[in-house]
């Protein structure tokens, strides 16, 4: 089992920044690729980005590329999502997820999920 806890969400004005954290406990953190997803009201959960087990490879949705950065610190069992130049359309509940070995862009291929953290971007 892997337990994931997100933090760092909040209310920010358009153009602002937030950094989300995802703290993991349980099994070996560096055995899992980490993904970030988001879900806005009335919409499906969508892929935001992912990072490989050692942090060498990173993947982003086109909608966030160049604005969001994913990182991880395996010594601290924590993954991060740095969000810059935020837009109102980024408003959603953000989730981190862990997938054994390799990343995926489909949410249903992840094995463990955090509870989510709300990000609201005002115009």
N, C-alpha and C positions, 0 to 999 in steps of 0.2 A: 504494500500500500504506500501511496505517496499522498501527503496532505499538502494542499496549496492554499495560501492565504494572500490575497491581493490587498494592496493599500496604495494611497496616494491620489485617489480620485477627488473630484471637487468641482467647484464652479470657477470658470475662468472666462475672461473676455476673448473675443475673436482676436487672433494674432498672438495670444499668450502661449505659455508652455506649462506642461505638467509632466512629472515623472511617476510612472506607476512601478510598483515593486511587487514581486511575486516570491514569497518566502516558501521554501519547500522543506518538508520534514519526512522522515521515513526512509525509504530505500535510497540507494546511491543516486544522488542528483545528477551526476555526470553520465549516467546511463540513459538519460532521457533527453530527447529534443524537446524544446519548449516552444509553444505557440501562443500567440495572442489573438483573440477574437473579440468581436463586439456585436452587440445586438441593440438596435434602436427599437422603440415601440412600434409594433405592427410590422416589423421587418424580420427577415430571417437572420440567423447568426452568420456573420461573415468573417472571413479570414483577414487579419490585419498583417501579421508577419510571423516569422518563426526563426529560430536559431538552432544550429546543430549542437550536438552534445558538448563539444569542446569550444564552441563559439567561433569556429573558423568560417562557417557558411551562414549567411543570413538571407532571408527571403521576405519580400514585401508585396503587399497588394499595390496595384498601380495608384490607387486613391491616396495612399499615404507615402509613397516613395519620395524621398527627398525631404520629407518633413518629420518622419518618425524614425527612430533608431532603436533597435533591439540589442541588448547586451546581456551578459550573464557573468556572475562571479561564482564559480564552482566551489571556491573555498568558503563562501558564505551561504551556499545553497540558495541563491537568489537570482532571479531573472528580472530584467528591467525593460520598460518601454518608455523611452524619452519621446515626448510629443511636443513638437514646436509648430509655430504658425498654425495654431488650431483654428478650425472653422466651425461654424454652427452645425454643419452636417457631420461633424465628428462626435456629436452628442450621442451617447449610448452607454450601456453597461459594458464594461470591458472585463474580459475573462482571460486568465492564463490557463494553459493546459499542458499536460506532459504526455509525451508519447515515447514508448520504449524504442530506443535506437534512432530511428530516422524521423524527420519532420513530415508533415502532410499539410495540405491546404483544406482538406475536408474535416469539419469539426467532429464528425462521428468516427474518425479514425484515431482520436486521442483517448488515452486511457484514464486520465485523472484531470479533474477540473477544480478551480477555485470557486469561491462563492460569487465573485464579481464585484466590481467597484464602479460607481456611477461617475461618469464624466459629463459635465454640462458646459457647453460653450455658448455664451451669450453674444448676440450681434451688437 
